[in-house]
Amino acid sequence: MAILSAWFVDVVDTARLHAIALFCPTVRSERVFAAASPFVWEEVIQILRKIQPDNQSIPEPPRDERMTVGEVIPVARAAKLLAENFGQLGWTTMETCLEGGIKKDSAK
């Protein structure tokens, strides 16, 4: 059975879009779609191994995995709102998100 891909979005990007939807006067009765990029687990595992090269508990990626998602058309509106309201150019990358979470967790 094939493992299908999904979409990724950073929690901070999502929180910012929630705040924009709540407080921005130009956002009225609309859905704001947050979807930074599609991913497969092999990509996540590669990033984790790059961040923590000595971590032997990172598993092997699934064998039968493929990219299966299309484009999320309304996501351009969300990216524009992030730029206009937070000066953010583009979405937070998966690598930045994972690295930030791992570094915060290891600092405890």
Z-matrix of the N, CA and C atoms (Angstrom, degrees):
N
C 1 1.455
C 2 1.529 1 109.30
N 3 1.301 2 116.78 1 129.49
C 4 1.460 3 121.61 2 -177.92
C 5 1.525 4 111.15 3 -74.73
N 6 1.315 5 115.20 4 143.63
C 7 1.457 6 121.53 5 173.35
C 8 1.519 7 106.58 6 -96.23
N 9 1.310 8 116.13 7 124.57
C 10 1.456 9 120.79 8 -175.18
C 11 1.520 10 110.91 9 -94.47
N 12 1.302 11 115.60 10 155.60
C 13 1.456 12 120.93 11 -178.67
C 14 1.524 13 111.14 12 -78.76
N 15 1.316 14 114.76 13 171.99
C 16 1.460 15 122.00 14 179.87
C 17 1.526 16 108.33 15 -142.38
N 18 1.316 17 116.22 16 -175.64
C 19 1.461 18 121.72 17 177.66
C 20 1.516 19 110.26 18 -108.43
N 21 1.311 20 115.61 19 147.57
C 22 1.453 21 123.84 20 179.67
C 23 1.526 22 109.50 21 -114.60
N 24 1.329 23 116.60 22 145.33
C 25 1.464 24 121.86 23 168.32
C 26 1.527 25 107.54 24 -151.93
N 27 1.307 26 116.27 25 139.27
C 28 1.462 27 122.62 26 -179.29
C 29 1.527 28 110.19 27 -71.72
N 30 1.310 29 116.32 28 145.48
C 31 1.461 30 121.60 29 -177.98
C 32 1.533 31 111.70 30 -63.99
N 33 1.323 32 118.27 31 -33.96
C 34 1.473 33 120.41 32 179.02
C 35 1.529 34 110.03 33 -68.92
N 36 1.328 35 116.86 34 -41.61
C 37 1.466 36 119.71 35 176.12
C 38 1.529 37 110.32 36 -59.46
N 39 1.320 38 116.07 37 -42.53
C 40 1.464 39 120.97 38 179.30
C 41 1.527 40 111.06 39 -63.66
N 42 1.319 41 116.68 40 -44.71
C 43 1.468 42 120.54 41 179.39
C 44 1.528 43 110.86 42 -62.41
N 45 1.312 44 116.28 43 -41.70
C 46 1.469 45 119.65 44 178.61
C 47 1.525 46 111.04 45 -62.18
N 48 1.317 47 116.75 46 -41.53
C 49 1.468 48 119.71 47 179.13
C 50 1.524 49 111.54 48 -66.74
N 51 1.327 50 117.38 49 -34.62
C 52 1.466 51 119.60 50 174.97
C 53 1.531 52 110.23 51 -63.14
N 54 1.327 53 116.85 52 -43.79
C 55 1.468 54 120.50 53 178.85
C 56 1.530 55 110.84 54 -63.78
N 57 1.322 56 116.47 55 -42.32
C 58 1.466 57 120.53 56 178.24
C 59 1.528 58 110.12 57 -60.95
N 60 1.324 59 116.44 58 -46.34
C 61 1.469 60 120.09 59 -179.13
C 62 1.526 61 111.38 60 -61.39
N 63 1.315 62 116.46 61 -32.47
C 64 1.463 63 120.90 62 -178.59
C 65 1.527 64 112.55 63 -79.39
N 66 1.333 65 117.38 64 -40.09
C 67 1.463 66 120.29 65 -170.06
C 68 1.528 67 116.20 66 -110.60
N 69 1.303 68 118.76 67 -17.62
C 70 1.467 69 120.75 68 -175.55
C 71 1.534 70 110.15 69 -80.15
N 72 1.324 71 117.53 70 122.33
C 73 1.473 72 120.11 71 -176.74
C 74 1.532 73 114.15 72 -67.33
N 75 1.331 74 118.23 73 -18.06
C 76 1.470 75 119.38 74 179.78
C 77 1.528 76 112.79 75 -84.50
N 78 1.322 77 116.66 76 -6.95
C 79 1.469 78 120.58 77 178.50
C 80 1.528 79 107.59 78 -101.81
N 81 1.310 80 115.41 79 108.18
C 82 1.465 81 120.99 80 -177.53
C 83 1.522 82 110.06 81 -133.32
N 84 1.302 83 116.45 82 123.66
C 85 1.469 84 122.37 83 173.79
C 86 1.525 85 112.85 84 47.15
N 87 1.315 86 116.02 85 49.40
C 88 1.465 87 119.26 86 178.28
C 89 1.522 88 110.16 87 -137.71
N 90 1.291 89 115.42 88 155.72
C 91 1.456 90 121.26 89 174.03
C 92 1.521 91 107.88 90 -90.81
N 93 1.310 92 115.63 91 133.50
C 94 1.457 93 121.13 92 177.54
C 95 1.529 94 106.63 93 -109.17
N 96 1.314 95 116.28 94 115.76
C 97 1.461 96 121.74 95 -175.15
C 98 1.522 97 111.01 96 -91.09
N 99 1.315 98 116.25 97 125.13
C 100 1.464 99 122.02 98 177.57
C 101 1.525 100 108.72 99 -108.11
N 102 1.310 101 116.58 100 110.68
C 103 1.464 102 121.87 101 179.45
C 104 1.526 103 107.75 102 -153.42
N 105 1.321 104 116.39 103 98.49
C 106 1.462 105 120.22 104 -175.03
C 107 1.522 106 112.37 105 -71.15
N 108 1.326 107 116.05 106 -49.40
C 109 1.463 108 118.81 107 -179.08
C 110 1.524 109 110.36 108 -166.06
N 111 1.318 110 115.86 109 152.87
C 112 1.463 111 118.23 110 172.68
C 113 1.526 112 108.72 111 -75.17
N 114 1.324 113 116.27 112 157.48
C 115 1.460 114 119.02 113 178.05
C 116 1.520 115 110.44 114 -149.13
N 117 1.308 116 114.35 115 160.62
C 118 1.458 117 122.64 116 168.87
C 119 1.526 118 106.47 117 -121.47
N 120 1.326 119 117.11 118 156.98
C 121 1.462 120 120.90 119 -175.40
C 122 1.519 121 112.46 120 -63.36
N 123 1.307 122 118.19 121 -28.43
C 124 1.464 123 120.37 122 177.11
C 125 1.531 124 110.43 123 -57.88
N 126 1.323 125 116.56 124 -39.96
C 127 1.470 126 121.38 125 178.17
C 128 1.533 127 110.92 126 -63.63
N 129 1.324 128 116.96 127 -43.62
C 130 1.466 129 121.48 128 179.31
C 131 1.525 130 109.97 129 -61.12
N 132 1.308 131 116.41 130 -45.56
C 133 1.461 132 121.11 131 -178.59
C 134 1.526 133 111.18 132 -64.94
N 135 1.322 134 117.73 133 -39.38
C 136 1.469 135 120.74 134 176.44
C 137 1.527 136 110.77 135 -61.03
N 138 1.324 137 116.68 136 -42.95
C 139 1.466 138 120.74 137 179.15
C 140 1.526 139 110.23 138 -64.91
N 141 1.325 140 117.21 139 -45.29
C 142 1.465 141 120.39 140 179.59
C 143 1.526 142 111.31 141 -60.35
N 144 1.316 143 117.14 142 -40.48
C 145 1.472 144 120.66 143 178.73
C 146 1.528 145 111.58 144 -68.11
N 147 1.313 146 116.85 145 -32.08
C 148 1.465 147 120.57 146 176.57
C 149 1.528 148 110.26 147 -68.75
N 150 1.333 149 116.24 148 -42.56
C 151 1.463 150 121.58 149 -178.64
C 152 1.527 151 111.11 150 -70.71
N 153 1.331 152 116.23 151 -39.91
C 154 1.467 153 121.47 152 -177.13
C 155 1.530 154 110.03 153 -127.87
N 156 1.319 155 117.47 154 73.86
C 157 1.464 156 120.09 155 -174.96
C 158 1.531 157 114.58 156 -62.86
N 159 1.323 158 118.28 157 -22.36
C 160 1.463 159 120.90 158 -179.16
C 161 1.529 160 113.29 159 -92.57
N 162 1.311 161 117.47 160 -1.25
C 163 1.465 162 121.20 161 -177.87
C 164 1.529 163 109.67 162 -79.45
N 165 1.317 164 115.78 163 108.36
C 166 1.462 165 121.54 164 -178.05
C 167 1.531 166 112.92 165 -83.55
N 168 1.330 167 117.85 166 -6.97
C 169 1.466 168 119.95 167 -177.65
C 170 1.528 169 113.41 168 -90.41
N 171 1.320 170 117.49 169 -0.75
C 172 1.467 171 119.84 170 176.56
C 173 1.528 172 107.53 171 -72.57
N 174 1.327 173 117.38 172 123.26
C 175 1.471 174 119.82 173 -174.37
C 176 1.526 175 112.96 174 -75.46
N 177 1.301 176 114.97 175 169.60
C 178 1.461 177 121.10 176 172.18
C 179 1.531 178 107.90 177 -73.58
N 180 1.323 179 117.61 178 150.93
C 181 1.467 180 119.22 179 178.39
C 182 1.529 181 111.05 180 -71.42
N 183 1.326 182 116.76 181 159.19
C 184 1.469 183 119.46 182 175.24
C 185 1.525 184 110.04 183 -59.62
N 186 1.305 185 116.29 184 148.65
C 187 1.471 186 120.04 185 -176.81
C 188 1.521 187 113.07 186 -80.74
N 189 1.292 188 116.90 187 -41.62
C 190 1.463 189 120.47 188 -173.75
C 191 1.525 190 109.69 189 -104.86
N 192 1.309 191 115.27 190 73.21
C 193 1.459 192 120.73 191 -176.05
C 194 1.521 193 108.84 192 -123.64
N 195 1.320 194 115.86 193 141.16
C 196 1.461 195 118.29 194 179.02
C 197 1.525 196 110.88 195 -148.82
N 198 1.313 197 114.70 196 152.16
C 199 1.457 198 121.83 197 177.54
C 200 1.526 199 107.51 198 -75.48
N 201 1.321 200 116.44 199 124.65
C 202 1.462 201 119.24 200 -174.39
C 203 1.517 202 114.41 201 -131.68
N 204 1.307 203 118.14 202 1.08
C 205 1.460 204 119.35 203 -175.39
C 206 1.521 205 111.16 204 -94.92
N 207 1.301 206 114.63 205 153.02
C 208 1.457 207 120.42 206 177.05
C 209 1.514 208 110.67 207 -95.64
N 210 1.292 209 115.75 208 -155.88
C 211 1.460 210 121.85 209 -178.16
C 212 1.529 211 109.95 210 -92.90
N 213 1.327 212 116.38 211 140.56
C 214 1.463 213 121.51 212 174.32
C 215 1.530 214 106.05 213 -96.91
N 216 1.310 215 116.08 214 97.89
C 217 1.466 216 121.82 215 -173.78
C 218 1.531 217 113.04 216 -58.66
N 219 1.347 218 120.12 217 -45.74
C 220 1.473 219 119.52 218 -175.67
C 221 1.527 220 114.70 219 -68.87
N 222 1.322 221 118.46 220 -4.78
C 223 1.460 222 120.95 221 -176.32
C 224 1.536 223 112.17 222 -66.08
N 225 1.305 224 118.06 223 -23.35
C 226 1.468 225 121.03 224 178.79
C 227 1.529 226 110.93 225 -62.09
N 228 1.311 227 117.04 226 -35.69
C 229 1.468 228 121.08 227 178.02
C 230 1.526 229 109.93 228 -63.14
N 231 1.310 230 117.63 229 -43.92
C 232 1.463 231 121.37 230 179.67
C 233 1.524 232 110.89 231 -63.83
N 234 1.320 233 117.06 232 -43.05
C 235 1.468 234 120.60 233 178.87
C 236 1.531 235 110.31 234 -61.96
N 237 1.313 236 116.42 235 -39.56
C 238 1.469 237 120.82 236 178.17
C 239 1.529 238 110.78 237 -64.74
N 240 1.322 239 116.83 238 -41.59
C 241 1.461 240 120.73 239 178.67
C 242 1.528 241 111.57 240 -63.99
N 243 1.322 242 117.30 241 -39.49
C 244 1.468 243 120.71 242 176.97
C 245 1.528 244 110.60 243 -62.57
N 246 1.320 245 116.38 244 -41.53
C 247 1.468 246 120.44 245 179.89
C 248 1.528 247 111.05 246 -66.73
N 249 1.321 248 116.99 247 -45.24
C 250 1.467 249 121.35 248 -177.38
C 251 1.531 250 112.96 249 -68.06
N 252 1.316 251 116.67 250 -37.13
C 253 1.463 252 120.11 251 -172.74
C 254 1.524 253 114.73 252 -98.80
N 255 1.322 254 117.08 253 -23.44
C 256 1.465 255 120.09 254 -178.34
C 257 1.524 256 113.08 255 -127.02
N 258 1.327 257 117.49 256 0.38
C 259 1.460 258 120.25 257 -178.20
C 260 1.516 259 112.78 258 65.73
N 261 1.303 260 116.43 259 21.61
C 262 1.461 261 122.23 260 -175.96
C 263 1.520 262 109.63 261 -89.26
N 264 1.311 263 116.21 262 119.11
C 265 1.459 264 120.74 263 -179.90
C 266 1.521 265 109.44 264 -95.76
N 267 1.300 266 116.17 265 98.99
C 268 1.459 267 121.29 266 -179.99
C 269 1.514 268 112.28 267 89.97
N 270 1.318 269 114.09 268 175.10
C 271 1.458 270 121.75 269 -178.87
C 272 1.524 271 110.41 270 -85.36
N 273 1.315 272 116.50 271 155.00
C 274 1.460 273 121.17 272 171.74
C 275 1.525 274 107.29 273 -67.11
N 276 1.317 275 116.92 274 132.46
C 277 1.465 276 120.11 275 -177.77
C 278 1.528 277 110.80 276 -75.40
N 279 1.311 278 115.24 277 158.99
C 280 1.459 279 119.85 278 177.40
C 281 1.526 280 110.62 279 -61.27
N 282 1.319 281 116.74 280 -40.06
C 283 1.464 282 119.76 281 -179.87
C 284 1.528 283 111.13 282 -61.71
N 285 1.322 284 117.26 283 -45.29
C 286 1.469 285 121.11 284 178.62
C 287 1.522 286 110.81 285 -61.93
N 288 1.312 287 116.49 286 -42.28
C 289 1.458 288 121.53 287 179.78
C 290 1.529 289 111.39 288 -63.31
N 291 1.324 290 116.99 289 -50.46
C 292 1.464 291 120.66 290 -179.15
C 293 1.523 292 111.36 291 -64.13
N 294 1.316 293 116.10 292 -42.36
C 295 1.460 294 120.06 293 179.95
C 296 1.529 295 110.88 294 -62.22
N 297 1.325 296 116.59 295 -43.52
C 298 1.462 297 120.25 296 178.64
C 299 1.519 298 112.35 297 -62.57
N 300 1.316 299 116.60 298 -42.29
C 301 1.459 300 120.31 299 179.24
C 302 1.514 301 112.72 300 -66.55
N 303 1.309 302 117.04 301 -39.93
C 304 1.469 303 120.78 302 -179.57
C 305 1.522 304 110.62 303 -69.87
N 306 1.319 305 117.35 304 -42.36
C 307 1.466 306 120.01 305 -179.97
C 308 1.522 307 111.32 306 -66.16
N 309 1.342 308 117.30 307 -39.30
C 310 1.467 309 120.09 308 177.30
C 311 1.517 310 110.41 309 -63.67
N 312 1.330 311 116.77 310 -43.58
C 313 1.456 312 121.41 311 -178.10
C 314 1.527 313 111.37 312 -66.32
N 315 1.328 314 117.32 313 -39.80
C 316 1.464 315 120.04 314 -177.99
C 317 1.526 316 112.07 315 -75.62
N 318 1.331 317 117.89 316 -15.59
C 319 1.463 318 121.24 317 178.39
C 320 1.527 319 111.94 318 -78.59
N 321 1.320 320 117.19 319 -13.17
C 322 1.475 321 120.90 320 -178.57
C 323 1.509 322 111.59 321 -73.09
